[in-house]
């Protein structure tokens, strides 16, 4: 692998047997493989299926992990998708050709900020009311921290930030996305609710998607201070 001056070579693509790609604002070059070993052993099929499932799930959760894992990923020299896969390997199990995912155990963020404890979840149709304890005793914790709540429907592939409230509010109310007329939702929607806390000084800054970060090299996501994520509840809705 070699570094290449971007003024000479485009940021991505190939010339002859050389492939160019960009990581963290720097352009690198590697030789294109001349032979691909595509064995179909059980171990290889298992690894491919697990990798595909991890990357697909990470892409679906992109808006959450761009906020919750950016700092940790950058510190480890990773992109957010690879950091997510590293943290959640135990949640993906391959059995009889199928990958089973333990959604409640997924970790969408990690960091030093103290998280909150959810004590109650009330659901009335699409309307949800949550209660939580501020948990002010943890280190790196302030009263103006912001609690972000995400609703994820894995079947229809929706990940939506549904509420951002102050830690000291102790409650959050929001409406889940209405999927009653969505043709991709063949059965009753099932939403998984996750939350994590972010320091107030970065919570107001918009996150950048992976595509936006390729254009904006300042990486506005990387200085976010967050807590480990918390799984709140599963909400099953009748269609």
TIBABA-367696 format. One line per field, with one value per residue: residue number from 1; residue in three letters; x, z, y of N, C-alpha, C, CB in turn. Coordinates in steps of 0.05 Angstrom, whole numbers, always signed. Last residue first. Glycine has a CB too. Example, Ala and Ser with C-alpha at 12.3 -4.5 7.8 and 13.67 -1.06 7.14 Angstrom:
num	2	1
residuo	Ser	Ala
n_u	+257	+264
n_w	+142	+156
n_v	-45	-114
ca_u	+273	+246
ca_w	+143	+156
ca_v	-21	-90
c_u	+258	+264
c_w	+157	+156
c_v	+1	-66
cb_u	+282	+226
cb_w	+114	+181
cb_v	-12	-89
end
This chain:
num	239	238	237	236	235	234	233	232	231	230	229	228	227	226	225	224	223	222	221	220	219	218	217	216	215	214	213	212	211	210	209	208	207	206	205	204	203	202	201	200	199	198	197	196	195	194	193	192	191	190	189	188	187	186	185	184	183	182	181	180	179	178	177	176	175	174	173	172	171	170	169	168	167	166	165	164	163	162	161	160	159	158	157	156	155	154	153	152	151	150	149	148	147	146	145	144	143	142	141	140	139	138	137	136	135	134	133	132	131	130	129	128	127	126	125	124	123	122	121	120	119	118	117	116	115	114	113	112	111	110	109	108	107	106	105	104	103	102	101	100	99	98	97	96	95	94	93	92	91	90	89	88	87	86	85	84	83	82	81	80	79	78	77	76	75	74	73	72	71	70	69	68	67	66	65	64	63	62	61	60	59	58	57	56	55	54	53	52	51	50	49	48	47	46	45	44	43	42	41	40	39	38	37	36	35	34	33	32	31	30	29	28	27	26	25	24	23	22	21	20	19	18	17	16	15	14	13	12	11	10	9	8	7	6	5	4	3	2	1
residuo	Unk	Unk	Unk	Unk	Unk	Unk	Unk	Unk	Unk	Unk	Unk	Unk	Unk	Unk	Unk	Unk	Unk	Unk	Unk	Unk	Unk	Unk	Unk	Unk	Unk	Unk	Unk	Unk	Unk	Unk	Unk	Unk	Unk	Unk	Unk	Unk	Unk	Unk	Unk	Unk	Unk	Unk	Unk	Unk	Unk	Unk	Unk	Unk	Unk	Unk	Unk	Unk	Unk	Unk	Unk	Unk	Unk	Unk	Unk	Unk	Unk	Unk	Unk	Unk	Unk	Unk	Unk	Unk	Unk	Unk	Unk	Unk	Unk	Unk	Unk	Unk	Unk	Unk	Unk	Unk	Unk	Unk	Unk	Unk	Unk	Unk	Unk	Unk	Unk	Unk	Unk	Unk	Unk	Unk	Unk	Unk	Unk	Unk	Unk	Unk	Unk	Unk	Unk	Unk	Unk	Unk	Unk	Unk	Unk	Unk	Unk	Unk	Unk	Unk	Unk	Unk	Unk	Unk	Unk	Unk	Unk	Unk	Unk	Unk	Unk	Unk	Unk	Unk	Unk	Unk	Unk	Unk	Unk	Unk	Unk	Unk	Unk	Unk	Unk	Unk	Unk	Unk	Unk	Unk	Unk	Unk	Unk	Unk	Unk	Unk	Unk	Unk	Unk	Unk	Unk	Unk	Unk	Unk	Unk	Unk	Unk	Unk	Unk	Unk	Unk	Unk	Unk	Unk	Unk	Unk	Unk	Unk	Unk	Unk	Unk	Unk	Unk	Unk	Unk	Unk	Unk	Unk	Unk	Unk	Unk	Unk	Unk	Unk	Unk	Unk	Unk	Unk	Unk	Unk	Unk	Unk	Unk	Unk	Unk	Unk	Unk	Unk	Unk	Unk	Unk	Unk	Unk	Unk	Unk	Unk	Unk	Unk	Unk	Unk	Unk	Unk	Unk	Unk	Unk	Unk	Unk	Unk	Unk	Unk	Unk	Unk	Unk	Unk	Unk	Unk	Unk	Unk	Unk	Unk	Unk	Unk	Unk	Unk	Unk
n_u	-1027	-1007	-941	-898	-839	-792	-747	-692	-623	-576	-506	-459	-459	-414	-388	-360	-321	-337	-372	-347	-301	-277	-286	-341	-345	-350	-391	-435	-435	-446	-474	-463	-507	-509	-504	-527	-493	-448	-463	-489	-471	-522	-544	-590	-637	-686	-737	-763	-826	-858	-919	-948	-926	-904	-883	-882	-925	-953	-996	-978	-936	-918	-868	-891	-887	-870	-841	-803	-772	-734	-708	-653	-636	-679	-689	-709	-740	-732	-694	-702	-695	-723	-734	-776	-752	-734	-745	-729	-723	-683	-670	-622	-617	-565	-545	-550	-526	-474	-420	-371	-394	-460	-503	-552	-599	-653	-698	-755	-811	-847	-900	-922	-971	-996	-1030	-996	-952	-903	-853	-807	-753	-688	-633	-579	-506	-451	-400	-360	-386	-423	-480	-509	-508	-559	-595	-643	-629	-593	-603	-581	-572	-572	-548	-551	-534	-497	-511	-494	-477	-422	-406	-409	-361	-348	-391	-381	-333	-350	-383	-348	-279	-221	-184	-201	-222	-265	-298	-310	-337	-381	-423	-468	-474	-473	-511	-558	-556	-547	-573	-565	-510	-511	-538	-499	-456	-477	-490	-438	-413	-444	-434	-379	-374	-403	-372	-325	-341	-357	-328	-320	-270	-245	-193	-174	-118	-99	-122	-90	-51	-68	-62	-98	-107	-141	-189	-201	-185	-196	-162	-144	-109	-74	-70	-102	-129	-191	-221	-214	-191	-142	-75	-49	-68	-62	-7	-14	+17	+10	+17
n_w	+235	+302	+328	+381	+404	+453	+487	+496	+501	+500	+486	+525	+508	+477	+445	+381	+344	+293	+258	+220	+182	+143	+91	+55	+21	+53	+86	+54	+55	+109	+138	+196	+242	+266	+334	+383	+413	+432	+481	+510	+500	+495	+506	+470	+456	+416	+400	+344	+318	+271	+234	+208	+140	+98	+77	+28	+23	+75	+104	+156	+182	+212	+263	+329	+365	+434	+495	+553	+615	+643	+637	+643	+591	+540	+478	+418	+378	+334	+281	+250	+203	+167	+140	+145	+185	+226	+249	+305	+334	+384	+422	+461	+510	+528	+587	+628	+672	+655	+665	+674	+717	+748	+776	+750	+726	+710	+689	+646	+605	+545	+502	+436	+386	+354	+406	+458	+506	+554	+594	+646	+657	+635	+657	+617	+621	+622	+572	+544	+495	+440	+405	+394	+402	+409	+437	+408	+362	+345	+285	+248	+183	+157	+151	+203	+234	+261	+296	+325	+371	+375	+346	+358	+352	+298	+272	+287	+261	+208	+205	+215	+204	+247	+284	+335	+332	+297	+330	+371	+342	+318	+343	+343	+292	+260	+283	+264	+209	+200	+204	+154	+158	+197	+168	+128	+158	+181	+135	+113	+154	+154	+103	+104	+144	+121	+76	+101	+128	+85	+22	-31	-55	-92	-100	-156	-182	-180	-147	-158	-107	-82	-53	-23	+1	+58	+86	+108	+48	-19	-71	-131	-159	-216	-266	-297	-248	-214	-157	-123	-128	-181	-175	-164	-118	-79	-77	-43	-6	-16	+0
n_v	-68	-58	-58	-66	-44	-59	-13	+7	-1	+50	+65	+102	+173	+221	+274	+286	+295	+275	+300	+333	+328	+358	+344	+335	+291	+248	+263	+252	+196	+186	+247	+285	+318	+386	+403	+398	+366	+390	+410	+369	+301	+252	+185	+142	+89	+54	+11	-21	-37	-71	-72	-132	-142	-115	-58	-37	-3	+33	+50	+47	+70	+127	+131	+150	+210	+224	+248	+236	+255	+283	+332	+328	+318	+342	+305	+286	+235	+203	+188	+125	+79	+27	-23	-56	-89	-55	+5	+43	+106	+137	+193	+227	+274	+318	+355	+390	+367	+320	+275	+253	+200	+196	+218	+227	+200	+213	+162	+168	+150	+161	+149	+149	+137	+102	+71	+85	+62	+77	+57	+73	+80	+81	+115	+145	+147	+191	+190	+163	+114	+89	+64	+19	-48	-97	-127	-128	-162	-210	-243	-298	-319	-385	-434	-456	-397	-346	-287	-228	-206	-208	-162	-108	-80	-89	-64	-10	-3	-7	+38	+82	+64	+70	+88	+96	+147	+138	+107	+143	+184	+155	+131	+165	+188	+145	+112	+137	+135	+78	+31	+9	-2	-42	-82	-92	-109	-156	-187	-193	-222	-269	-289	-297	-335	-379	-388	-404	-451	-483	-461	-445	-399	-362	-323	-290	-258	-207	-149	-87	-57	+9	+73	+129	+194	+220	+227	+177	+147	+129	+92	+58	+5	-16	-37	+16	+52	+66	+100	+164	+214	+217	+241	+290	+311	+272	+230	+169	+116	+45	-24
ca_u	-1028	-1025	-965	-912	-867	-802	-770	-714	-647	-593	-534	-467	-460	-439	-385	-384	-316	-317	-383	-360	-312	-274	-265	-332	-343	-330	-364	-429	-431	-421	-476	-457	-489	-519	-490	-540	-519	-446	-448	-505	-465	-500	-542	-564	-630	-659	-731	-744	-806	-846	-893	-951	-938	-923	-889	-859	-927	-927	-999	-1002	-929	-942	-875	-876	-904	-866	-865	-803	-793	-743	-737	-668	-633	-660	-698	-684	-741	-760	-691	-711	-682	-727	-709	-779	-764	-714	-762	-718	-742	-686	-686	-632	-624	-589	-541	-559	-555	-484	-449	-375	-374	-439	-479	-532	-573	-630	-684	-728	-801	-825	-891	-906	-961	-969	-1028	-1024	-958	-931	-858	-834	-770	-716	-648	-603	-532	-469	-423	-357	-371	-407	-462	-509	-497	-542	-568	-642	-632	-604	-593	-600	-560	-587	-549	-565	-543	-502	-506	-500	-506	-437	-402	-433	-375	-330	-387	-406	-334	-331	-394	-369	-303	-242	-176	-190	-200	-242	-288	-296	-313	-361	-398	-460	-474	-457	-483	-553	-561	-527	-572	-592	-520	-497	-550	-526	-453	-467	-511	-459	-403	-442	-461	-390	-361	-411	-400	-325	-330	-377	-328	-347	-278	-273	-198	-193	-132	-100	-115	-114	-52	-61	-62	-80	-111	-116	-179	-194	-193	-192	-185	-141	-135	-73	-72	-87	-113	-169	-221	-221	-194	-168	-93	-41	-67	-88	-15	-12	+2	+25	+0
ca_w	+210	+283	+319	+359	+401	+427	+486	+512	+487	+517	+480	+513	+527	+481	+470	+397	+370	+309	+276	+243	+199	+170	+105	+77	+10	+31	+97	+61	+30	+98	+128	+168	+235	+249	+309	+365	+404	+405	+464	+498	+512	+482	+515	+483	+464	+428	+410	+367	+323	+297	+240	+228	+165	+92	+104	+36	+10	+62	+75	+149	+159	+204	+235	+311	+349	+405	+480	+524	+599	+655	+632	+666	+611	+561	+501	+431	+400	+340	+307	+252	+228	+176	+140	+125	+162	+210	+239	+282	+328	+356	+421	+434	+506	+511	+567	+602	+672	+662	+663	+648	+708	+731	+790	+750	+732	+699	+712	+652	+629	+559	+525	+456	+406	+346	+377	+451	+478	+548	+566	+637	+678	+628	+660	+634	+608	+637	+584	+573	+504	+463	+412	+374	+414	+391	+448	+434	+360	+371	+298	+267	+204	+163	+128	+180	+238	+236	+298	+299	+366	+390	+335	+359	+378	+320	+269	+294	+290	+219	+200	+234	+196	+233	+256	+329	+351	+288	+305	+377	+357	+301	+342	+367	+316	+252	+289	+292	+221	+194	+229	+162	+138	+202	+192	+121	+142	+198	+154	+98	+145	+178	+111	+85	+148	+147	+73	+85	+143	+105	+47	-19	-45	-84	-89	-134	-179	-207	-146	-162	-132	-78	-77	-22	-21	+45	+71	+126	+76	+0	-53	-113	-149	-191	-245	-302	-272	-221	-184	-124	-101	-171	-179	-187	-141	-92	-76	-68	-6	-18	+0
ca_v	-53	-72	-43	-80	-35	-66	-31	+14	-11	+34	+64	+77	+151	+207	+260	+282	+305	+260	+280	+346	+307	+367	+330	+353	+318	+246	+264	+280	+211	+177	+220	+281	+297	+365	+403	+416	+354	+378	+428	+390	+327	+267	+213	+148	+117	+56	+37	-24	-16	-75	-61	-110	-151	-136	-69	-54	-29	+27	+49	+33	+52	+113	+134	+132	+192	+226	+239	+243	+243	+258	+331	+335	+297	+347	+320	+295	+255	+211	+202	+153	+88	+55	-10	-35	-100	-69	-17	+28	+84	+128	+169	+222	+246	+313	+333	+399	+369	+347	+278	+267	+219	+185	+211	+248	+187	+228	+175	+159	+163	+148	+165	+136	+155	+110	+73	+88	+63	+75	+61	+68	+67	+84	+90	+147	+143	+174	+204	+167	+137	+83	+85	+40	-24	-81	-125	-114	-133	-203	-219	-288	-302	-360	-417	-469	-424	-360	-316	-240	-204	-228	-189	-124	-79	-98	-93	-24	-1	-27	+12	+75	+78	+55	+87	+70	+142	+155	+96	+118	+190	+169	+116	+151	+205	+168	+107	+135	+161	+98	+47	+17	+18	-17	-71	-83	-84	-134	-179	-180	-196	-252	-282	-278	-309	-367	-380	-380	-429	-475	-477	-445	-425	-361	-350	-289	-283	-220	-178	-103	-72	-20	+56	+106	+176	+213	+250	+199	+142	+150	+96	+81	+14	-2	-57	-9	+56	+49	+90	+135	+203	+221	+219	+274	+329	+274	+258	+182	+141	+69	+0
c_u	-1057	-1028	-981	-938	-879	-832	-775	-736	-671	-617	-550	-497	-463	-437	-412	-377	-340	-313	-363	-371	-325	-285	-261	-312	-331	-326	-343	-400	-423	-415	-449	-461	-485	-498	-501	-527	-533	-473	-444	-489	-478	-496	-518	-563	-601	-655	-704	-735	-789	-823	-884	-923	-940	-938	-911	-864	-904	-928	-973	-1006	-954	-936	-900	-885	-885	-885	-861	-829	-790	-765	-748	-698	-651	-659	-676	-693	-713	-761	-719	-706	-686	-712	-712	-753	-766	-726	-744	-737	-732	-706	-690	-647	-636	-592	-568	-553	-566	-514	-457	-405	-381	-419	-455	-506	-550	-603	-659	-717	-773	-818	-870	-898	-947	-956	-1000	-1025	-988	-936	-888	-837	-798	-733	-677	-617	-555	-496	-441	-381	-372	-390	-445	-490	-494	-533	-549	-614	-631	-607	-608	-588	-583	-573	-564	-569	-559	-510	-514	-491	-514	-467	-420	-431	-398	-344	-369	-403	-359	-330	-376	-380	-325	-262	-196	-181	-186	-218	-263	-284	-297	-335	-375	-433	-461	-454	-464	-523	-555	-531	-554	-591	-548	-506	-538	-541	-481	-466	-502	-482	-424	-433	-461	-418	-373	-400	-410	-353	-331	-367	-349	-348	-305	-283	-226	-199	-150	-115	-119	-107	-78	-64	-55	-83	-89	-121	-153	-180	-182	-201	-177	-166	-130	-101	-72	-92	-96	-155	-197	-222	-201	-171	-121	-62	-60	-88	-41	-21	+7	+7	+18
c_w	+201	+258	+300	+353	+377	+426	+457	+512	+506	+499	+498	+508	+512	+502	+477	+422	+389	+337	+298	+263	+224	+190	+133	+94	+30	+19	+76	+71	+35	+72	+116	+160	+205	+244	+291	+337	+383	+395	+436	+478	+496	+497	+501	+489	+473	+437	+425	+375	+347	+300	+268	+235	+184	+117	+101	+63	+18	+50	+60	+119	+149	+179	+228	+282	+331	+391	+450	+512	+570	+639	+645	+662	+635	+581	+522	+454	+410	+362	+313	+280	+230	+202	+144	+122	+139	+185	+219	+275	+303	+355	+391	+435	+478	+507	+552	+580	+645	+659	+671	+643	+680	+723	+773	+764	+732	+704	+701	+675	+635	+584	+541	+477	+429	+366	+368	+421	+473	+518	+561	+608	+668	+646	+654	+636	+628	+623	+598	+587	+534	+470	+436	+380	+392	+406	+431	+445	+387	+372	+324	+282	+222	+186	+133	+157	+214	+242	+272	+300	+340	+384	+348	+347	+381	+347	+292	+294	+301	+249	+211	+230	+214	+221	+239	+299	+345	+306	+296	+352	+363	+317	+327	+367	+339	+275	+279	+298	+251	+208	+225	+186	+145	+183	+199	+144	+134	+182	+172	+116	+131	+171	+135	+93	+129	+150	+98	+81	+127	+121	+66	+5	-31	-76	-77	-125	-154	-205	-173	-162	-134	-105	-69	-48	-20	+24	+57	+111	+93	+28	-32	-97	-129	-184	-217	-279	-276	-246	-189	-153	-102	-144	-168	-195	-167	-116	-92	-65	-33	-17	+0
c_v	-49	-55	-60	-65	-49	-57	-38	-7	-6	+25	+45	+77	+125	+186	+247	+265	+301	+270	+272	+326	+319	+348	+339	+338	+337	+273	+261	+283	+240	+192	+212	+252	+296	+343	+380	+416	+372	+368	+416	+407	+350	+293	+226	+178	+119	+85	+36	+4	-24	-56	-67	-99	-127	-145	-89	-68	-48	-1	+42	+30	+38	+97	+116	+137	+175	+207	+243	+232	+252	+244	+305	+335	+303	+324	+323	+314	+261	+232	+214	+164	+117	+59	+21	-19	-80	-81	-32	+6	+70	+105	+162	+195	+243	+283	+328	+379	+377	+347	+307	+272	+230	+208	+203	+241	+208	+215	+188	+175	+151	+164	+149	+157	+140	+128	+79	+93	+65	+79	+56	+74	+60	+67	+95	+119	+145	+171	+184	+179	+141	+108	+76	+63	-3	-55	-107	-110	-118	-172	-214	-265	-292	-345	-390	-449	-433	-389	-330	-270	-218	-227	-210	-152	-99	-99	-104	-54	-14	-26	-10	+47	+68	+75	+72	+67	+116	+150	+112	+107	+165	+174	+131	+138	+191	+188	+129	+131	+160	+124	+71	+36	+28	+5	-44	-70	-74	-108	-156	-170	-180	-224	-264	-269	-289	-339	-367	-370	-403	-451	-467	-463	-423	-389	-350	-318	-282	-247	-191	-132	-87	-34	+28	+90	+154	+192	+244	+221	+164	+142	+117	+85	+36	+8	-43	-28	+31	+57	+73	+127	+173	+206	+227	+254	+314	+293	+261	+211	+154	+93	+25
cb_u	-1012	-1052	-957	-918	-868	-800	-795	-725	-644	-604	-539	-459	-484	-448	-375	-406	-309	-291	-392	-383	-290	-287	-239	-356	-370	-340	-360	-449	-456	-422	-498	-428	-499	-529	-459	-540	-537	-426	-420	-517	-434	-505	-539	-540	-649	-637	-752	-719	-819	-836	-894	-965	-923	-910	-896	-834	-927	-904	-1009	-1026	-908	-966	-852	-881	-924	-837	-890	-778	-821	-753	-743	-660	-604	-665	-723	-664	-758	-776	-669	-740	-651	-757	-694	-803	-792	-701	-789	-690	-771	-659	-713	-609	-643	-586	-531	-547	-564	-471	-464	-364	-346	-450	-484	-544	-567	-630	-677	-709	-820	-800	-915	-881	-983	-971	-1047	-1038	-946	-947	-841	-855	-772	-721	-644	-623	-533	-472	-439	-333	-382	-388	-477	-537	-469	-557	-555	-658	-658	-587	-596	-608	-544	-617	-562	-593	-561	-477	-521	-484	-514	-432	-373	-455	-385	-306	-375	-429	-333	-303	-398	-392	-310	-256	-149	-210	-210	-250	-309	-316	-320	-372	-403	-480	-502	-469	-475	-569	-589	-527	-561	-608	-519	-467	-548	-543	-437	-439	-519	-471	-378	-423	-477	-391	-331	-402	-418	-312	-302	-384	-300	-367	-257	-290	-177	-219	-112	-72	-134	-127	-27	-80	-42	-85	-109	-95	-175	-177	-182	-205	-194	-134	-152	-54	-50	-57	-95	-178	-222	-249	-214	-190	-83	-15	-47	-109	+7	-30	+11	+42	-19
cb_w	+188	+296	+306	+367	+399	+421	+498	+504	+480	+542	+451	+530	+548	+454	+493	+381	+369	+295	+261	+233	+207	+174	+90	+94	+0	+10	+118	+81	+12	+92	+106	+161	+245	+222	+313	+376	+428	+405	+476	+519	+514	+452	+546	+464	+487	+409	+429	+359	+327	+300	+236	+254	+178	+79	+125	+36	-20	+83	+65	+161	+168	+199	+216	+319	+332	+397	+490	+509	+610	+682	+602	+676	+620	+575	+514	+411	+424	+347	+306	+245	+228	+179	+113	+132	+169	+227	+226	+289	+325	+345	+436	+414	+529	+483	+580	+594	+693	+643	+680	+625	+707	+706	+810	+764	+712	+711	+734	+627	+653	+541	+543	+444	+418	+319	+366	+467	+463	+565	+548	+653	+702	+598	+689	+623	+594	+665	+563	+578	+490	+459	+420	+370	+428	+366	+450	+454	+347	+395	+278	+287	+192	+172	+106	+189	+264	+217	+323	+276	+365	+420	+337	+344	+383	+321	+242	+276	+299	+207	+170	+233	+165	+252	+253	+336	+380	+288	+283	+390	+383	+292	+328	+374	+323	+227	+277	+304	+216	+165	+252	+168	+110	+200	+216	+110	+117	+208	+172	+76	+128	+199	+117	+57	+144	+170	+65	+58	+152	+123	+60	-40	-25	-107	-67	-142	-177	-217	-126	-190	-134	-57	-98	+3	-48	+65	+89	+149	+86	-9	-40	-130	-136	-192	-246	-304	-270	-223	-205	-111	-86	-191	-166	-182	-136	-72	-88	-90	+17	-44	+24
cb_v	-68	-77	-17	-109	-3	-97	-18	+41	-42	+50	+57	+52	+155	+194	+278	+268	+334	+260	+256	+363	+288	+394	+333	+362	+328	+226	+242	+292	+210	+147	+218	+291	+269	+377	+399	+444	+351	+356	+433	+408	+332	+272	+214	+139	+125	+47	+47	-42	+11	-105	-31	-120	-174	-159	-47	-38	-26	+28	+76	+47	+33	+133	+126	+103	+208	+220	+255	+231	+249	+263	+331	+362	+294	+373	+306	+310	+244	+187	+224	+156	+80	+62	-15	-17	-111	-91	-6	+16	+95	+119	+171	+222	+236	+328	+307	+425	+389	+368	+257	+250	+206	+172	+190	+272	+165	+255	+154	+162	+159	+145	+174	+123	+173	+124	+95	+112	+39	+95	+41	+85	+85	+75	+80	+168	+115	+184	+221	+183	+162	+59	+112	+51	-30	-73	-153	-128	-126	-214	-195	-312	-279	-367	-430	-479	-426	-359	-329	-226	-175	-224	-197	-109	-51	-79	-100	-15	+29	-23	+8	+95	+74	+35	+75	+48	+142	+185	+97	+98	+204	+196	+90	+132	+215	+182	+80	+112	+170	+103	+30	-9	+7	-20	-90	-107	-90	-141	-203	-199	-199	-264	-308	-291	-311	-385	-404	-386	-435	-498	-478	-454	-436	-351	-357	-274	-307	-225	-192	-95	-90	-34	+67	+88	+190	+204	+272	+189	+114	+176	+70	+107	-10	+21	-77	-3	+82	+20	+112	+130	+218	+211	+193	+260	+351	+283	+276	+168	+159	+70	+0
end
